[in-house]
Amino acid sequence: MTSYEPGALALAVARAGSGLSFAVEELPPRAARSVALASSLGAPVVPVLEVAAVVHQHARDLAWAVDRAAAEDVFVWLDMEDHTTTDATLDAFEAETRTHDGGVGVCVQANLQRTADDIDRLAPLPGKVRLVKGAYDEPADIAYTRKDRVDAAYRELLTTMFQQFDGGIAVGSHDPAMVELARDLHDEFGTDFEIQMLMGVREDAQYELAETDDVWQYVPYGSKWLSYLYRRVAERRENLRFALRAIVN
Ligand SMILES: Cc1cc2nc3c(=O)[nH]c(=O)nc-3n(C[C@H](O)[C@H](O)[C@H](O)COP(=O)(O)OP(=O)(O)OC[C@H]3O[C@@H](n4cnc5c(N)ncnc54)[C@H](O)[C@@H]3O)c2cc1C
């Protein structure tokens, strides 16, 4: 079931491999929510491809995209959408990260009650795992809905990851408490980790952290930037102020 025009995505990945951002406008609609992640400070920009969950459910499309990214040395992250996509995304990750010897990462969400089991499944696999709090309103019978409970789950899951993983941990949070916890866990268990934050959110902190830690910035790119902004503002109203400042600048 190949539903892309292969030429379009190949072009985007080739551009990424040459050090430029992705030409997301040239991606077919299903992949057009993909974004580039670039290493934030000092280091040269390292583009990676972030693939929207809607693509993960089409194994041949995803395999095709990851193959082309790998050929250009571009790391591929699979983002995570609502709970109806979790199984398909984890299955896709497992297949692709085995094929590409760890050149793929996946996002898991602390607000979902299933995530502890998912982390046990992911621990022995190659590749990277990003832990986020979760951006979707999920049903109370499968998810933690109170913020303090989600925060507690994040702490428990991050601790498990530092205990069980050999490396490849990504802390996808702007929360200073979670970043501090990751540093403490690194000191205790020695496991490598990276910090990932969204462009425009706590930028000063990102630059400060990058002096001592591995910090990556999630950069929206292409014609879908407005829907990206809507999603971020829906998560947190204060992000509107950051976004407007970024647009003015
Ligand atoms: C790189 C990255 C990738 C992501 N990918 C996904 C994904 O694939 N699927 C998904 O469901 N979700 C994803 N998310 C979103 C995530 O699930 C959360 O909704 C979002 O990050 C908010 O949670 P938080 O941990 O950053 O901080 P919160 O719990 O929202 O806030 C905690 C504290 O962080 C600080 N803070 C947070 N935001 C700001 C701000 N704007 N300005 C100043 N301080 C702030 C404040 O001190 C605040 O009290 C991603 C997030 C990041 C950073």
The ligand as an ORCA input file, in Angstrom:
! r2SCAN-3c Opt
* xyz 0 1
  C      10.573     17.335     22.041
  C       9.130     17.035     22.402
  C       8.413     16.119     21.654
  C       7.091     15.823     21.998
  N       6.451     14.843     21.305
  C       5.224     14.455     21.731
  C       4.569     13.343     21.130
  O       5.081     12.703     20.189
  N       3.352     12.973     21.622
  C       2.756     13.645     22.677
  O       1.671     13.243     23.115
  N       3.334     14.725     23.227
  C       4.546     15.148     22.789
  N       5.142     16.221     23.395
  C       4.353     17.105     24.310
  C       4.336     16.601     25.756
  O       3.552     15.434     25.858
  C       3.740     17.668     26.724
  O       2.404     17.932     26.364
  C       4.473     18.991     26.740
  O       5.858     18.839     26.606
  C       4.200     19.728     28.094
  O       4.717     18.995     29.191
  P       6.112     19.386     29.895
  O       6.665     18.155     30.505
  O       6.984     20.044     28.912
  O       5.790     20.473     30.989
  P       4.464     20.815     31.820
  O       4.064     19.728     32.724
  O       3.422     21.362     30.870
  O       5.011     21.983     32.677
  C       5.877     21.700     33.785
  C       6.732     22.898     34.080
  O       7.599     23.115     32.949
  C       7.775     24.498     32.793
  N       7.207     24.893     31.505
  C       6.511     24.109     30.661
  N       6.162     24.783     29.575
  C       6.664     26.031     29.750
  C       6.616     27.219     28.984
  N       5.969     27.313     27.835
  N       7.248     28.281     29.466
  C       7.891     28.256     30.627
  N       7.949     27.165     31.418
  C       7.334     26.099     30.979
  C       7.067     25.181     33.933
  O       7.952     25.287     35.016
  C       5.991     24.200     34.254
  O       5.494     24.327     35.568
  C       6.461     16.523     23.080
  C       7.189     17.446     23.830
  C       8.502     17.705     23.513
  C       9.255     18.699     24.368
*
